[in-house]
Amino acid sequence: MEAKTRSLTKGGEFLIRETEAQDVFIPEEWTEEQRMIAQTCDDFLKAEVYPKLDALDNHEEGLMESLMDKAGELGLLGVSVPEEFGGFGKNFNSSMLVTERVGAGHSFAVALSAHTGIGTLPILYYGNEEQKKKYIPKLASGEWKAAYCLTEPNSGSDANSGKTKAVLSADGKHYLINGQKMWITNGGFADVFTVFAKIDDDENLSAFIIEKDFGGITMNPEEHKMGIKGSSTRQIFFNDCKVPVENLLSERGNGFKIAVNILNIGRIKLAASALGASKEVANKAVNYANERIQFGIPISKYGAIRYKLAEMAIKIWCTEAATYRAGQNIDDAYEELVAGGMDSGKAKLKSTEQYAVECAILKVYGSEALDYVVDEGVQIYGGMGYSAEAPMDRAYRDARINRIFEGTNEINRLLTVDMMLKRAMKGELDLMTPAMNVAKELMEIPDFGDEDTTLFAAEKKAIRNMKKATLMVAGSAVQKFMMTLAKEQEILMNIADMASLVYITESALLRAEKLVGLRGEEATSLQIDMVRVYLNQALDQVYLHGKEAINSYAEGDEQRMMLMGLKRFTKMDPYNVKDARQRIARKMIEENKYCF
């Protein structure tokens, strides 16, 4: 097993440990079988989804269900479902690849992701054998469609405050469910719902598997939304809905834990989906820039347009590097846990939970990268970008939900830091020793020793320094605020953005380094350009986030020393980013597509 040859970095450890290029997976290593799965997804979108986007947005009766049926026949709904339940039993990164390729499918991508992710996984991971045998084969084939009912009118980010109630019947055979759920994706056509409710006056939610045919279920009409118009989104009401006691999912009071763990998976998969959408928009933007003639030449000849194309490519490539690095970490952790004797279902949950920090980072970064890409896509199209006749209109509107889905980006930023600090307090992650070492280093004279001139030596040093900057700010903020740090949301978001920049930049560098090993430096020159442009931007952004945080709580000598340290940790030799962007854009323009 390849996992045995890789050294595993634990979740959140990227901030305090160096990772070797040989220990990460890069997308250039997909197997032939995985490439074929990806091609199947591409072909499906071209043949079945793209020609019907308007009909989907108009909720043509039965269309989404029929597309889901066809996806089920191709096996796209059961890629990571074990073979014993009618799936293909592929690893986590393979399921991520499907999510990415289908991610370009607008509302269809939302329906498929909701079904295969939050719809199917709670039963697959938390169900008992009878529940899994009953539901999973039908969900994997697409015979039954799934939805997930967590959000309520007054409980969004604060999911555990839901008011939906479950009461055991007098004969002890059923729970009677009463309550209201909203923003339920696939609500209009789902056959099976995972519903979260509190039994009696429990503090924590419990989860139930509810079939549409149980009765006591009514719905409001389809919601009219800014984007993803073709995605079925309904309010659902449960009125004395009778649920057999055997349909309690996992244990009583375990619902909140189920919700949190399933959301971890949803977050990293949202990054993959946003990645697929970004690539498709970049393709269209390059095509249009090559075709649109202004002042006698294609607009792709202009530097301002090339800047946009190159920035799209850089953000996409870096998102991809980080997303599949984390996906492989989850796969490797799973293999290790199973080898250690853990049950497969528990190991799947534990491995994703281990990388919850990375999942939160990727959700934020992937959704914001897509937002940049679609925004500049509209700009490249100019007036046509604003026309509903051209493709950027739908891409722009559909992208906006991703910063709200699966926990808002604000919540995910706060969670990034919160989860790291909680792990540090439990002794799972030693953040304080390296943070104290950085504080000591501030008092010392900088080392101006001989510079290492090997390829990527300067970049690796810069990333080590970015980690020091992040640890310095996080460590001093913890010391300053102690138990009240959770209230300092602006500072926490500064630290989260610094940590995110470290993770994304390091992932991109490791991908380029591994690629040089596979293909040689000359063949990887444009990927090296991408890493260097992104690193230069990341250093500036780490400096700005760090400065903002330090200035908000430090003063006097302490402030001066930390700001000097921050400047030192974010310094790098000058680099001509303009020429690098030109080279990247020229390659895309030649190939007439996103080609990295």
Protein Blocks (a to p, Z undefined) as FASTA:
>chain_A
ZZlmpccddehklmmcccdfklpccfklpcfklmmmmmmmmmmmmmmmmmmmmmmmnopg
hklmmmmmmmmmnopmmmmgcfklopaopafklmmmmmmmmmmnommmmmmmmmmmmmmm
mmmmmmcfklmmmmmmmmmnomaccdddfbcfklcklmmlpcbdcdddfkopaccdeddd
ehiehklmpcbdcddddehjafbdcdddddfklgoiacddddddfblmlpccdddddehi
acdfklpghjehilmmmmmmmmmmmmmmmmmmmmmmmmmmmmmmmmmmmmmcgehiafkl
pmklmmmmmmmmmmmmmmmmmmmmmmmmmmmmmmmmmmnopafklmmmmmmmmmmmmmmm
mmmmmmmmmmmmmmmmmmmnmmmlmpckbmklmmmmmmmmmmmggpifklmmmmmmmmmm
mmmmnopacfklmmmmmmmmmmpccdfbdcdfbehklmmmmmmmmmmmmmmmmmmmmmmn
mmmmmmmmmlmmmmmmmmmmmmmmmmmmmmmmmmmmmnojklmmmmmmmmmmmmmmmmmm
mmmmmmmmmmmmggcjllmmmmmmmmmmmgccdddfklmmmmmmmmmmmnopafZZ
